[in-house]
Amino acid sequence: MPALNKLYEEYRDRVSFLVVYITEAHPSDVWQMQSNVKDKVVFASPRTEDERSSLAGTCVRKLGIEIPAVIDEFGNSTEAAYTAWPDRLYLIDRNGSVAYKSKPGPFGFHPDELREALRRVVPGSGTSSPQS
Amino acid sequence: MLYRVMRRPPEEFGRVMMKIPQPAAFLVLPFETLWLRARAGTLAVGDHAPDFRLSTIDKTSQVRMSELTAQAKPVVLVFGSYT
């Protein structure tokens, strides 16, 4: 997430950013991961829209997400349309067409690739990293 | 078999995976290769991004994808969850 927050800071005046909170990858009642237990990230699957938005809020706070976030509806229609689960990155160009689609997470979730795609799509992007 | 399950909706897939001893599933099977294929999806580069209208986390407003693209700026979409 820090890498994505950094891209957001860098590009937010030229690119819209949106986090879409989708159905949980490893809730405690479905295929829980030991690494999550170790990190005390243990949550049951939300059973209502309210529970889902509450967990989404916790997610955004705890992960320190600075990008504006929305919640997929309970039928997971947006997840399905974008084959987004468990996580995935997209860059949509100014005409509304897919310019970059990451491979499915967790293996394919690489903010560096998104950075490269932004350099291609956004005019005036520097070729070197900005001074911090 | 695993490949077919991977193509099912997330929660169904998760329910099958929780019954498979871990980390056996990852060591014995070419999990990653299967996964990348099973979850490739139908959207391709150049395709029109599907529209959606979703609530913000605080539920005070809604964001519509087509309104974002109508601003003639590129859009980054970050999909994910907490666990």
Backbone of each chain as ProteinMPNN parsed JSONL, in Angstrom:
{"seq_chain_A": "MPALNKLYEEYRDRVSFLVVYITEAHPSDVWQMQSNVKDKVVFASPRTEDERSSLAGTCVRKLGIEIPAVIDEFGNSTEAAYTAWPDRLYLIDRNGSVAYKSKPGPFGFHPDELREALRRVVPGSGTSSPQS", "coords_chain_A": {"N_chain_A": [[0.8, -1.231, 0.0], [1.976, 1.314, 0.705], [3.443, 1.942, -1.614], [1.451, 2.418, -3.472], [0.108, 4.569, -2.32], [2.097, 6.422, -2.673], [2.254, 6.677, -5.466], [-0.224, 7.781, -5.831], [0.04, 10.274, -4.556], [1.851, 11.383, -6.287], [0.576, 11.475, -8.791], [-2.005, 12.429, -8.524], [-3.129, 14.86, -9.371], [-3.333, 14.589, -12.061], [-4.469, 12.184, -12.642], [-7.29, 10.155, -11.889], [-7.884, 8.358, -8.909], [-9.002, 5.334, -7.458], [-9.915, 3.229, -4.862], [-11.315, 0.053, -4.763], [-13.108, -1.656, -2.569], [-13.376, -5.038, -2.179], [-14.879, -8.366, -1.923], [-13.766, -10.208, 0.926], [-10.526, -11.774, 1.046], [-9.405, -13.766, 2.721], [-11.19, -14.47, 5.002], [-12.008, -15.305, 8.462], [-13.784, -17.413, 8.536], [-13.626, -18.587, 6.082], [-11.167, -20.19, 4.498], [-8.853, -19.281, 6.077], [-5.739, -17.569, 6.641], [-2.617, -18.386, 8.101], [-0.706, -16.417, 8.331], [-2.223, -14.134, 8.536], [-3.459, -14.546, 10.979], [-1.297, -14.378, 12.66], [-0.666, -11.692, 12.329], [-2.856, -10.673, 13.516], [-5.036, -10.071, 11.913], [-7.932, -10.819, 11.729], [-10.989, -11.59, 10.658], [-14.428, -12.298, 10.346], [-16.488, -13.259, 7.531], [-18.358, -10.546, 6.297], [-21.85, -10.257, 6.964], [-23.851, -8.602, 6.283], [-24.674, -5.593, 4.417], [-23.985, -3.423, 6.013], [-22.13, -4.52, 7.794], [-20.182, -5.118, 5.965], [-19.409, -2.549, 5.066], [-18.417, -1.54, 7.418], [-16.189, -3.187, 7.914], [-14.739, -2.575, 5.65], [-14.119, 0.062, 6.21], [-12.434, -0.262, 8.421], [-10.363, -1.606, 7.153], [-9.369, 0.375, 5.371], [-8.481, 2.289, 7.211], [-6.597, 0.861, 8.833], [-4.723, -0.045, 6.975], [-3.785, 2.308, 6.141], [-4.714, 3.681, 3.873], [-4.725, 6.188, 1.507], [-6.013, 6.829, -0.778], [-9.159, 7.622, -2.279], [-11.988, 5.595, -1.427], [-14.318, 3.077, -2.428], [-17.084, 0.768, -1.978], [-17.659, -2.453, -3.123], [-20.819, -3.752, -4.159], [-23.085, -6.046, -2.435], [-23.575, -8.216, -4.085], [-21.273, -8.501, -5.455], [-20.792, -7.502, -8.047], [-19.074, -5.734, -9.372], [-16.555, -6.729, -8.805], [-16.793, -9.122, -10.236], [-17.075, -8.194, -12.88], [-14.58, -7.141, -13.373], [-12.901, -9.202, -12.789], [-11.562, -9.21, -10.247], [-10.831, -10.222, -7.75], [-8.362, -11.896, -5.691], [-6.979, -9.477, -5.366], [-6.216, -6.716, -7.51], [-4.832, -4.594, -10.071], [-5.705, -1.842, -12.138], [-5.317, 0.303, -14.979], [-7.088, 2.77, -16.495], [-7.542, 4.395, -19.542], [-7.826, 7.848, -20.787], [-9.938, 7.693, -22.509], [-11.563, 5.817, -21.512], [-10.832, 3.207, -21.871], [-9.263, 0.054, -21.174], [-5.968, 0.331, -20.195], [-3.929, -0.809, -18.808], [-3.726, -3.882, -17.18], [-3.292, -5.658, -14.351], [-1.856, -8.869, -13.555], [-3.733, -11.434, -11.835], [-3.919, -10.947, -8.27], [-2.529, -12.778, -5.466], [-0.094, -12.998, -6.695], [0.227, -11.448, -8.959], [0.175, -8.776, -8.301], [1.59, -5.87, -8.671], [2.73, -2.865, -7.941], [4.846, -1.509, -9.2], [4.659, -2.142, -11.898], [2.341, -0.817, -12.513], [3.218, 1.76, -12.196], [4.956, 1.973, -14.383], [3.063, 1.766, -16.443], [1.602, 4.094, -16.003], [3.507, 5.97, -16.664], [3.587, 5.593, -19.391], [1.044, 6.331, -20.217], [0.315, 8.801, -19.14], [0.805, 12.057, -20.107], [3.85, 13.837, -19.972], [4.941, 12.549, -17.811], [7.674, 11.921, -15.721], [10.765, 10.226, -16.514], [12.381, 9.363, -14.612], [12.466, 8.593, -11.089], [10.627, 10.74, -8.914], [12.019, 13.454, -7.018], [12.338, 12.975, -3.567]], "CA_chain_A": [[0.0, 0.0, 0.0], [2.775, 2.551, 0.653], [3.825, 2.221, -3.005], [0.284, 2.979, -4.158], [-0.096, 5.919, -1.772], [3.12, 7.275, -3.262], [1.81, 6.956, -6.832], [-1.381, 8.679, -5.698], [0.568, 11.614, -4.279], [2.584, 11.847, -7.461], [-0.251, 11.602, -10.004], [-3.413, 12.71, -8.229], [-3.644, 16.015, -10.108], [-3.511, 14.25, -13.487], [-5.118, 10.872, -12.762], [-8.22, 9.816, -10.801], [-7.555, 7.1, -8.221], [-10.111, 4.785, -6.694], [-9.807, 1.885, -4.273], [-12.604, -0.646, -4.701], [-13.054, -2.706, -1.562], [-14.149, -6.184, -2.672], [-15.102, -9.427, -0.958], [-12.537, -10.561, 1.634], [-9.756, -12.892, 0.48], [-9.186, -14.851, 3.686], [-11.886, -14.264, 6.279], [-11.755, -16.383, 9.426], [-14.681, -18.544, 8.287], [-13.347, -19.156, 4.765], [-9.759, -20.256, 4.079], [-8.037, -18.33, 6.829], [-4.288, -17.713, 6.474], [-1.876, -18.274, 9.364], [0.003, -15.126, 8.379], [-3.185, -13.137, 9.025], [-3.667, -14.782, 12.412], [-0.102, -13.822, 13.302], [-0.784, -10.226, 12.303], [-4.131, -10.331, 14.153], [-6.012, -9.603, 10.928], [-8.883, -11.928, 11.775], [-12.35, -11.082, 10.525], [-15.377, -13.186, 9.681], [-17.135, -12.664, 6.355], [-19.499, -9.69, 6.636], [-23.123, -10.879, 6.578], [-24.77, -7.564, 5.805], [-24.029, -4.429, 3.783], [-23.415, -2.59, 7.069], [-20.904, -5.171, 8.266], [-19.165, -4.979, 4.919], [-18.824, -1.201, 5.046], [-17.643, -1.358, 8.633], [-14.897, -3.842, 7.713], [-14.04, -1.777, 4.636], [-13.587, 1.236, 6.907], [-11.287, -0.737, 9.207], [-9.31, -1.911, 6.175], [-8.79, 1.623, 4.883], [-7.756, 2.931, 8.322], [-5.439, 0.081, 9.291], [-3.7, -0.122, 5.925], [-3.332, 3.668, 5.85], [-5.021, 3.979, 2.466], [-5.051, 7.601, 1.315], [-6.808, 6.918, -2.009], [-10.599, 7.507, -2.017], [-12.393, 4.191, -1.529], [-15.728, 2.698, -2.525], [-17.328, -0.622, -1.6], [-18.435, -3.255, -4.069], [-22.097, -4.131, -3.535], [-23.055, -7.384, -1.866], [-23.578, -9.218, -5.15], [-19.907, -8.541, -6.019], [-20.889, -7.35, -9.498], [-17.902, -5.052, -9.928], [-15.485, -7.733, -8.733], [-16.964, -10.077, -11.336], [-16.847, -7.522, -14.165], [-13.149, -6.875, -13.526], [-12.163, -10.376, -12.281], [-10.656, -8.43, -9.403], [-10.475, -10.903, -6.505], [-8.397, -11.228, -4.387], [-6.615, -8.08, -5.576], [-5.804, -6.48, -8.891], [-4.652, -3.187, -10.426], [-6.056, -1.453, -13.504], [-5.23, 1.698, -15.404], [-8.041, 3.043, -17.567], [-7.051, 5.63, -20.179], [-8.782, 8.964, -20.754], [-11.102, 7.348, -23.334], [-12.359, 4.787, -20.836], [-10.401, 1.86, -22.264], [-8.239, -0.551, -20.311], [-4.602, 0.545, -20.689], [-3.083, -1.768, -18.082], [-4.449, -4.794, -16.295], [-2.289, -6.517, -13.721], [-2.254, -10.254, -13.383], [-4.479, -11.526, -10.577], [-3.153, -11.056, -7.038], [-1.428, -11.962, -4.93], [1.139, -13.154, -7.492], [0.338, -10.467, -10.036], [-0.076, -7.432, -7.791], [2.89, -5.201, -8.675], [2.613, -1.422, -8.172], [5.885, -1.045, -10.124], [4.123, -2.253, -13.261], [1.371, 0.271, -12.661], [4.025, 2.978, -12.379], [5.391, 1.962, -15.79], [1.885, 2.034, -17.275], [1.279, 5.516, -15.839], [4.491, 6.727, -17.455], [3.223, 5.49, -20.814], [-0.284, 6.886, -20.511], [0.167, 10.186, -18.686], [1.786, 12.93, -20.739], [4.683, 14.632, -19.068], [5.484, 11.778, -16.689], [9.129, 11.842, -15.759], [11.263, 8.866, -16.702], [13.062, 8.965, -13.386], [11.646, 8.764, -9.901], [10.641, 12.121, -8.443], [12.81, 13.706, -5.811], [11.452, 12.932, -2.395]], "C_chain_A": [[0.835, 1.285, 0.0], [3.145, 2.937, -0.784], [2.66, 2.872, -3.758], [-0.045, 4.374, -3.637], [0.882, 6.897, -2.424], [2.739, 7.655, -4.7], [0.647, 7.951, -6.815], [-0.903, 10.114, -5.476], [1.172, 12.23, -5.539], [1.659, 12.232, -8.621], [-1.646, 12.152, -9.763], [-3.973, 13.92, -8.971], [-3.93, 15.678, -11.577], [-4.311, 12.972, -13.71], [-6.102, 10.702, -11.604], [-7.81, 8.476, -10.214], [-8.768, 6.639, -7.432], [-9.746, 3.398, -6.177], [-11.203, 1.277, -4.276], [-12.441, -1.81, -3.731], [-13.961, -3.848, -2.011], [-14.212, -7.28, -1.605], [-13.768, -9.923, -0.376], [-11.849, -11.785, 1.024], [-9.696, -14.068, 1.45], [-9.865, -14.564, 5.016], [-11.745, -15.49, 7.166], [-12.634, -17.604, 9.175], [-14.443, -19.193, 6.929], [-11.853, -19.067, 4.484], [-8.892, -19.183, 4.762], [-6.551, -18.618, 6.634], [-3.594, -17.53, 7.826], [-1.165, -16.929, 9.478], [-0.932, -14.028, 8.886], [-3.434, -13.29, 10.522], [-2.511, -14.168, 13.188], [-0.181, -12.304, 13.388], [-2.071, -9.728, 12.959], [-5.116, -9.667, 13.186], [-7.034, -10.722, 10.751], [-10.302, -11.36, 11.762], [-13.218, -12.123, 9.834], [-15.959, -12.472, 8.463], [-18.301, -11.786, 6.796], [-20.801, -10.334, 6.14], [-24.127, -9.863, 6.053], [-23.961, -6.455, 5.134], [-23.329, -3.577, 4.837], [-22.117, -3.187, 7.599], [-19.794, -5.021, 7.234], [-18.575, -3.576, 4.935], [-18.008, -0.929, 6.296], [-16.25, -1.984, 8.481], [-14.061, -3.09, 6.662], [-13.394, -0.558, 5.277], [-12.362, 0.878, 7.731], [-10.096, -0.978, 8.294], [-8.587, -0.639, 5.736], [-7.958, 2.304, 5.974], [-6.469, 2.189, 8.647], [-4.33, 0.014, 8.24], [-3.192, 1.268, 5.534], [-3.561, 4.074, 4.41], [-5.446, 5.436, 2.333], [-5.947, 7.817, 0.099], [-8.299, 6.803, -1.649], [-11.077, 6.078, -2.27], [-13.903, 4.042, -1.631], [-15.848, 1.206, -2.202], [-18.141, -1.314, -2.677], [-19.731, -3.664, -3.382], [-22.084, -5.622, -3.203], [-23.074, -8.501, -2.91], [-22.236, -9.341, -5.857], [-19.883, -8.339, -7.533], [-19.643, -6.686, -10.096], [-16.682, -5.972, -9.882], [-15.573, -8.66, -9.941], [-16.628, -9.425, -12.684], [-15.356, -7.327, -14.439], [-12.277, -8.084, -13.137], [-11.098, -9.892, -11.283], [-10.133, -9.176, -8.182], [-9.246, -11.775, -6.697], [-7.869, -9.795, -4.428], [-6.057, -7.916, -6.986], [-5.716, -4.976, -9.138], [-5.057, -2.965, -11.886], [-5.677, 0.0, -13.735], [-6.147, 1.847, -16.615], [-7.62, 4.364, -18.217], [-8.171, 6.683, -20.257], [-10.01, 8.709, -21.636], [-11.97, 6.262, -22.695], [-11.986, 3.379, -21.233], [-9.301, 1.363, -21.333], [-6.859, -0.342, -20.935], [-3.635, -0.428, -20.03], [-3.966, -2.584, -17.166], [-3.398, -5.691, -15.673], [-2.76, -7.953, -13.795], [-2.968, -10.357, -12.027], [-3.548, -11.637, -9.369], [-3.33, -12.427, -6.429], [-0.178, -12.0, -5.815], [1.35, -11.993, -8.473], [0.192, -9.027, -9.608], [1.242, -6.675, -7.641], [2.736, -3.706, -8.974], [3.681, -0.868, -9.13], [5.418, -1.097, -11.575], [3.122, -1.145, -13.539], [2.113, 1.59, -12.904], [4.495, 3.099, -13.834], [4.232, 2.33, -16.714], [1.501, 3.511, -17.194], [2.238, 6.376, -16.656], [4.125, 6.722, -18.935], [1.992, 6.329, -21.133], [-0.386, 8.38, -20.183], [1.233, 11.055, -19.335], [2.584, 13.683, -19.688], [5.164, 13.881, -17.855], [6.998, 11.714, -16.838], [9.566, 10.406, -15.993], [12.032, 8.41, -15.472], [12.128, 9.205, -12.198], [11.707, 10.211, -9.436], [11.523, 12.255, -7.208], [11.887, 13.665, -4.607], [11.929, 13.93, -1.355]], "O_chain_A": [[0.444, 2.259, -0.643], [3.159, 4.119, -1.128], [2.864, 3.767, -4.579], [-0.429, 5.256, -4.405], [0.54, 8.049, -2.692], [2.884, 8.809, -5.101], [0.551, 8.837, -7.664], [-1.379, 11.047, -6.123], [1.024, 13.421, -5.812], [1.925, 13.194, -9.342], [-2.404, 12.325, -10.716], [-5.184, 13.998, -9.179], [-4.673, 16.391, -12.251], [-4.774, 12.703, -14.819], [-5.792, 11.061, -10.468], [-7.43, 7.563, -10.947], [-9.47, 7.442, -6.818], [-9.331, 2.519, -6.932], [-12.163, 1.914, -3.842], [-11.755, -2.794, -4.007], [-15.162, -3.658, -2.2], [-13.659, -7.128, -0.516], [-12.773, -10.041, -1.092], [-12.507, -12.711, 0.55], [-9.905, -15.217, 1.062], [-9.197, -14.43, 6.041], [-11.409, -16.576, 6.695], [-12.27, -18.715, 9.56], [-15.007, -20.251, 6.651], [-11.331, -17.976, 4.257], [-8.298, -18.32, 4.116], [-6.151, -19.772, 6.48], [-3.94, -16.634, 8.596], [-1.033, -16.37, 10.567], [-0.498, -13.106, 9.576], [-3.599, -12.305, 11.242], [-2.703, -13.53, 14.224], [0.192, -11.708, 14.398], [-2.353, -8.53, 12.966], [-5.92, -8.822, 13.579], [-7.01, -11.464, 9.77], [-10.749, -10.736, 12.725], [-12.799, -12.752, 8.862], [-15.928, -11.245, 8.373], [-19.143, -12.224, 7.58], [-20.851, -10.886, 5.041], [-25.135, -10.23, 5.448], [-22.738, -6.387, 5.263], [-22.23, -3.069, 4.609], [-21.137, -2.479, 7.827], [-18.628, -4.823, 7.576], [-17.358, -3.424, 4.829], [-17.028, -0.185, 6.257], [-15.25, -1.381, 8.874], [-12.84, -2.988, 6.779], [-12.27, -0.185, 4.938], [-11.374, 1.613, 7.745], [-8.966, -0.605, 8.612], [-7.357, -0.579, 5.728], [-6.876, 2.827, 5.707], [-5.394, 2.784, 8.728], [-3.145, 0.015, 8.575], [-2.29, 1.399, 4.707], [-2.719, 4.728, 3.795], [-6.408, 5.87, 2.966], [-6.569, 8.87, -0.036], [-8.666, 5.981, -0.809], [-10.628, 5.427, -3.213], [-14.662, 4.782, -1.005], [-14.853, 0.482, -2.159], [-19.188, -0.817, -3.092], [-19.752, -3.896, -2.173], [-21.197, -6.361, -3.63], [-22.63, -9.615, -2.632], [-22.07, -10.176, -6.747], [-19.056, -8.93, -8.226], [-19.214, -7.037, -11.194], [-15.875, -5.989, -10.811], [-14.568, -8.95, -10.59], [-15.972, -10.038, -13.526], [-14.921, -7.347, -15.591], [-11.049, -7.991, -13.156], [-9.904, -10.134, -11.457], [-9.097, -8.803, -7.632], [-9.084, -12.354, -7.771], [-8.272, -8.974, -3.604], [-5.503, -8.847, -7.57], [-6.42, -4.186, -8.509], [-4.784, -3.796, -12.752], [-5.71, 0.821, -12.819], [-6.001, 1.148, -17.618], [-7.37, 5.345, -17.517], [-9.305, 6.435, -19.848], [-11.009, 9.42, -21.528], [-12.979, 5.843, -23.263], [-12.738, 2.443, -20.966], [-8.523, 2.142, -20.783], [-6.604, -0.779, -22.058], [-2.636, -0.823, -20.632], [-4.834, -2.056, -16.471], [-2.689, -6.406, -16.381], [-3.93, -8.219, -14.068], [-2.827, -9.479, -11.176], [-2.526, -12.32, -9.422], [-4.214, -13.173, -6.85], [0.693, -11.139, -5.7], [2.48, -11.608, -8.776], [0.095, -8.138, -10.454], [1.931, -6.807, -6.63], [2.624, -3.321, -10.138], [3.443, 0.137, -9.8], [5.736, -0.218, -12.376], [3.058, -0.605, -14.643], [1.689, 2.419, -13.709], [4.441, 4.173, -14.433], [4.4, 3.109, -17.652], [1.119, 4.111, -18.198], [1.841, 7.373, -17.258], [4.325, 7.71, -19.642], [1.912, 6.959, -22.188], [-1.088, 9.126, -20.866], [2.427, 10.826, -19.143], [2.056, 14.104, -18.658], [5.739, 14.483, -16.948], [7.528, 11.486, -17.926], [8.819, 9.472, -15.702], [12.303, 7.221, -15.305], [11.136, 9.927, -12.302], [12.754, 10.847, -9.558], [11.737, 11.299, -6.463], [10.8, 14.241, -4.618], [11.322, 14.052, -0.291]]}, "seq_chain_B": "MLYRVMRRPPEEFGRVMMKIPQPAAFLVLPFETLWLRARAGTLAVGDHAPDFRLSTIDKTSQVRMSELTAQAKPVVLVFGSYT", "coords_chain_B": {"N_chain_B": [[-9.354, -30.283, -11.801], [-8.879, -28.513, -9.616], [-8.382, -26.243, -11.12], [-10.866, -25.771, -12.261], [-12.333, -25.14, -10.023], [-11.067, -22.813, -9.265], [-12.083, -21.053, -11.059], [-14.545, -20.483, -10.178], [-16.841, -18.342, -8.296], [-15.275, -16.178, -5.813], [-15.932, -16.809, -3.012], [-16.89, -19.412, -3.102], [-14.664, -20.765, -4.086], [-12.861, -20.287, -1.995], [-14.055, -21.76, 0.044], [-13.638, -24.356, -0.789], [-10.858, -24.46, -0.82], [-10.235, -24.222, 1.885], [-10.528, -26.717, 2.838], [-8.494, -28.179, 1.905], [-5.392, -29.534, 2.785], [-2.869, -27.347, 3.941], [0.565, -26.368, 3.721], [0.297, -27.953, 1.443], [-1.238, -27.709, -0.88], [0.009, -25.703, -2.261], [2.561, -26.584, -2.602], [2.531, -29.062, -3.89], [0.928, -28.761, -6.129], [0.84, -26.999, -9.274], [0.158, -24.292, -8.398], [0.284, -21.464, -8.724], [0.593, -21.074, -11.524], [-1.777, -22.212, -12.498], [-3.564, -20.559, -11.247], [-3.064, -17.993, -12.337], [-3.978, -18.399, -14.881], [-6.626, -19.246, -14.486], [-7.792, -17.054, -13.302], [-7.563, -15.094, -15.17], [-9.517, -13.629, -16.51], [-11.955, -11.76, -18.482], [-11.714, -9.219, -19.462], [-9.752, -7.241, -21.599], [-6.73, -5.489, -22.542], [-7.461, -2.428, -24.033], [-10.143, -2.871, -24.173], [-13.389, -1.528, -23.343], [-13.804, -0.052, -20.175], [-15.828, -1.574, -17.764], [-18.829, -0.09, -16.544], [-19.67, 1.175, -13.254], [-21.476, 1.886, -10.248], [-20.834, 2.858, -7.143], [-20.965, 2.983, -3.532], [-19.269, 5.307, -1.404], [-16.972, 4.622, 1.317], [-17.872, 5.836, 3.666], [-20.448, 6.125, 3.058], [-21.607, 8.497, 2.245], [-21.686, 9.401, -0.303], [-21.827, 8.553, -3.849], [-19.816, 6.923, -6.308], [-19.362, 7.011, -9.719], [-18.135, 5.099, -12.321], [-18.237, 5.82, -15.078], [-18.533, 8.53, -14.858], [-16.117, 9.304, -13.842], [-14.372, 8.659, -15.954], [-15.387, 10.393, -17.793], [-14.249, 12.744, -17.179], [-12.068, 12.986, -18.69], [-9.618, 12.163, -17.775], [-7.071, 9.78, -17.013], [-7.787, 6.754, -15.133], [-6.964, 5.123, -12.165], [-7.573, 1.972, -10.854], [-7.784, 0.274, -7.863], [-8.138, -2.798, -6.651], [-9.11, -4.683, -3.806], [-8.947, -6.288, -0.513], [-9.075, -6.63, 3.107], [-8.105, -8.94, 4.414]], "CA_chain_B": [[-10.363, -30.057, -10.773], [-8.554, -27.268, -8.925], [-8.536, -25.16, -12.095], [-12.287, -25.499, -12.409], [-12.775, -24.469, -8.794], [-10.505, -21.459, -9.277], [-12.889, -20.202, -11.927], [-15.805, -20.22, -9.498], [-16.78, -17.098, -7.514], [-14.295, -16.221, -4.73], [-16.304, -17.467, -1.766], [-16.959, -20.852, -3.362], [-13.278, -21.223, -4.182], [-12.299, -20.257, -0.642], [-14.612, -22.855, 0.842], [-12.969, -25.596, -1.198], [-9.45, -24.391, -0.426], [-10.055, -24.378, 3.33], [-10.564, -28.147, 3.156], [-7.268, -28.788, 1.389], [-4.31, -29.282, 3.737], [-1.897, -26.368, 3.463], [0.754, -25.747, 2.407], [0.368, -28.967, 0.396], [-1.852, -27.231, -2.117], [0.935, -24.827, -2.977], [3.816, -27.28, -2.88], [2.336, -30.196, -4.787], [0.256, -28.364, -7.362], [1.346, -25.751, -9.899], [-0.937, -23.402, -7.997], [0.383, -20.11, -9.299], [0.336, -21.155, -12.969], [-3.213, -22.443, -12.673], [-4.261, -19.369, -10.75], [-2.936, -16.891, -13.285], [-4.846, -18.706, -16.025], [-8.032, -19.338, -14.084], [-8.294, -15.73, -12.937], [-7.156, -14.141, -16.202], [-10.65, -12.737, -16.739], [-12.34, -11.542, -19.878], [-11.334, -7.871, -19.894], [-8.416, -7.18, -22.203], [-6.247, -4.141, -22.814], [-8.181, -1.863, -25.168], [-11.584, -3.002, -23.943], [-14.012, -0.459, -22.58], [-13.903, -0.402, -18.756], [-17.233, -1.687, -17.36], [-19.304, 0.973, -15.649], [-20.24, 0.781, -11.971], [-21.811, 3.002, -9.364], [-20.646, 2.265, -5.814], [-20.945, 3.923, -2.412], [-18.019, 5.52, -0.69], [-16.948, 3.869, 2.574], [-18.696, 6.5, 4.682], [-21.815, 6.076, 2.51], [-22.164, 9.833, 2.052], [-21.866, 9.677, -1.731], [-21.561, 7.434, -4.743], [-18.868, 7.2, -7.383], [-19.701, 6.277, -10.935], [-16.955, 4.952, -13.181], [-18.368, 6.579, -16.326], [-18.34, 9.953, -14.559], [-14.666, 9.501, -13.695], [-13.73, 8.669, -17.272], [-15.885, 11.555, -18.534], [-13.389, 13.895, -16.864], [-10.95, 12.913, -19.641], [-8.359, 11.847, -17.083], [-6.965, 8.336, -16.767], [-8.272, 6.31, -13.826], [-6.337, 3.935, -11.563], [-8.464, 1.204, -9.981], [-7.07, -0.642, -6.969], [-9.096, -3.717, -6.041], [-8.52, -5.483, -2.75], [-9.654, -6.382, 0.754], [-8.176, -6.513, 4.251], [-7.446, -10.194, 4.763]], "C_chain_B": [[-10.128, -28.713, -10.09], [-8.783, -26.074, -9.857], [-9.997, -24.754, -12.234], [-12.81, -24.729, -11.189], [-12.284, -23.022, -8.755], [-11.354, -20.494, -10.108], [-14.264, -19.908, -11.331], [-15.706, -18.89, -8.742], [-15.91, -17.272, -6.267], [-14.712, -17.03, -3.514], [-16.402, -18.987, -1.928], [-15.559, -21.452, -3.398], [-12.643, -21.314, -2.803], [-12.784, -21.427, 0.205], [-14.015, -24.207, 0.463], [-11.53, -25.599, -0.673], [-9.253, -24.63, 1.071], [-10.077, -25.848, 3.737], [-9.295, -28.857, 2.683], [-6.125, -28.489, 2.359], [-3.284, -28.307, 3.142], [-0.621, -26.578, 4.254], [0.8, -26.751, 1.255], [-0.145, -28.449, -0.943], [-0.869, -26.412, -2.949], [2.207, -25.556, -3.387], [3.643, -28.333, -3.972], [1.789, -29.753, -6.144], [0.911, -27.126, -7.964], [0.336, -24.633, -9.673], [-0.889, -22.061, -8.733], [0.045, -20.102, -10.793], [-1.162, -21.311, -13.242], [-3.997, -21.177, -12.329], [-4.234, -18.237, -11.782], [-3.825, -17.126, -14.506], [-6.314, -18.657, -15.64], [-8.622, -17.957, -13.829], [-7.896, -14.673, -13.967], [-8.281, -13.151, -16.489], [-10.872, -12.463, -18.207], [-11.954, -10.156, -20.375], [-9.93, -7.894, -20.463], [-8.018, -5.717, -22.385], [-6.926, -3.64, -24.089], [-9.695, -1.968, -25.025], [-12.109, -1.796, -23.166], [-14.162, -0.902, -21.12], [-15.375, -0.463, -18.353], [-17.62, -0.581, -16.369], [-19.738, 0.379, -14.309], [-20.59, 2.045, -11.202], [-21.806, 2.432, -7.952], [-20.57, 3.356, -4.752], [-19.539, 4.097, -1.867], [-18.121, 4.801, 0.659], [-17.848, 4.499, 3.627], [-20.153, 6.636, 4.222], [-22.416, 7.463, 2.274], [-22.372, 10.143, 0.578], [-21.591, 8.427, -2.544], [-20.583, 7.866, -5.819], [-19.278, 6.362, -8.579], [-18.49, 6.279, -11.866], [-17.065, 5.823, -14.429], [-18.223, 8.084, -16.082], [-16.863, 10.27, -14.37], [-14.0, 9.584, -15.063], [-14.191, 9.871, -18.095], [-15.053, 12.807, -18.251], [-12.151, 13.954, -17.756], [-9.598, 12.806, -18.933], [-8.276, 10.329, -16.968], [-7.436, 8.008, -15.345], [-7.482, 5.08, -13.382], [-7.365, 3.274, -10.655], [-7.632, 0.215, -9.181], [-8.105, -1.532, -6.288], [-8.414, -4.491, -4.932], [-9.412, -5.526, -1.512], [-8.619, -6.367, 1.873], [-7.403, -7.802, 4.498], [-6.708, -10.778, 3.572]], "O_chain_B": [[-11.032, -27.884, -9.989], [-9.305, -25.038, -9.445], [-10.329, -23.571, -12.313], [-13.611, -23.802, -11.311], [-12.983, -22.126, -8.281], [-11.342, -19.283, -9.886], [-15.054, -19.168, -11.918], [-14.607, -18.363, -8.565], [-15.812, -18.372, -5.723], [-13.937, -17.854, -3.028], [-16.049, -19.746, -1.025], [-15.303, -22.506, -2.815], [-11.97, -22.294, -2.481], [-12.025, -22.008, 0.98], [-13.902, -25.098, 1.304], [-11.047, -26.604, -0.151], [-8.229, -25.174, 1.484], [-9.689, -26.189, 4.854], [-9.062, -30.014, 3.033], [-5.905, -27.333, 2.721], [-2.889, -28.436, 1.983], [-0.723, -26.953, 5.422], [1.303, -26.417, 0.182], [0.436, -28.715, -1.996], [-0.912, -26.427, -4.179], [2.851, -25.206, -4.376], [4.487, -28.478, -4.856], [2.15, -30.312, -7.179], [1.472, -26.301, -7.242], [-0.257, -24.102, -10.612], [-1.887, -21.597, -9.284], [-0.692, -19.237, -11.268], [-1.73, -20.633, -14.098], [-4.943, -20.789, -13.014], [-5.256, -17.609, -12.059], [-4.356, -16.182, -15.091], [-7.143, -18.104, -16.364], [-9.797, -17.713, -14.101], [-7.896, -13.48, -13.66], [-8.025, -11.964, -16.69], [-10.088, -12.875, -19.062], [-11.875, -9.935, -21.584], [-9.024, -8.492, -19.883], [-8.866, -4.825, -22.38], [-6.961, -4.343, -25.099], [-10.439, -1.238, -25.68], [-11.371, -1.137, -22.433], [-14.605, -2.021, -20.862], [-16.107, 0.501, -18.575], [-16.845, -0.202, -15.491], [-20.128, -0.786, -14.241], [-20.067, 3.125, -11.473], [-22.664, 1.622, -7.599], [-20.171, 4.488, -5.023], [-18.73, 3.169, -1.867], [-19.209, 4.42, 1.089], [-18.508, 3.795, 4.391], [-20.983, 7.203, 4.933], [-23.632, 7.581, 2.118], [-23.142, 11.04, 0.235], [-21.183, 7.392, -2.017], [-20.531, 9.038, -6.192], [-19.51, 5.159, -8.464], [-17.907, 7.324, -12.154], [-16.101, 6.491, -14.804], [-17.838, 8.828, -16.984], [-16.408, 11.366, -14.696], [-13.172, 10.461, -15.308], [-13.476, 10.322, -18.991], [-15.135, 13.799, -18.976], [-11.302, 14.834, -17.611], [-8.579, 13.291, -19.424], [-9.303, 9.662, -16.84], [-7.475, 8.877, -14.474], [-7.348, 4.114, -14.134], [-7.957, 3.925, -9.793], [-6.874, -0.578, -9.741], [-8.864, -1.063, -5.439], [-7.269, -4.915, -5.085], [-10.471, -4.902, -1.46], [-7.437, -6.124, 1.633], [-6.201, -7.773, 4.76], [-6.093, -11.838, 3.686]]}, "name": "protein", "num_of_chains": 2, "seq": "MPALNKLYEEYRDRVSFLVVYITEAHPSDVWQMQSNVKDKVVFASPRTEDERSSLAGTCVRKLGIEIPAVIDEFGNSTEAAYTAWPDRLYLIDRNGSVAYKSKPGPFGFHPDELREALRRVVPGSGTSSPQSMLYRVMRRPPEEFGRVMMKIPQPAAFLVLPFETLWLRARAGTLAVGDHAPDFRLSTIDKTSQVRMSELTAQAKPVVLVFGSYT"}
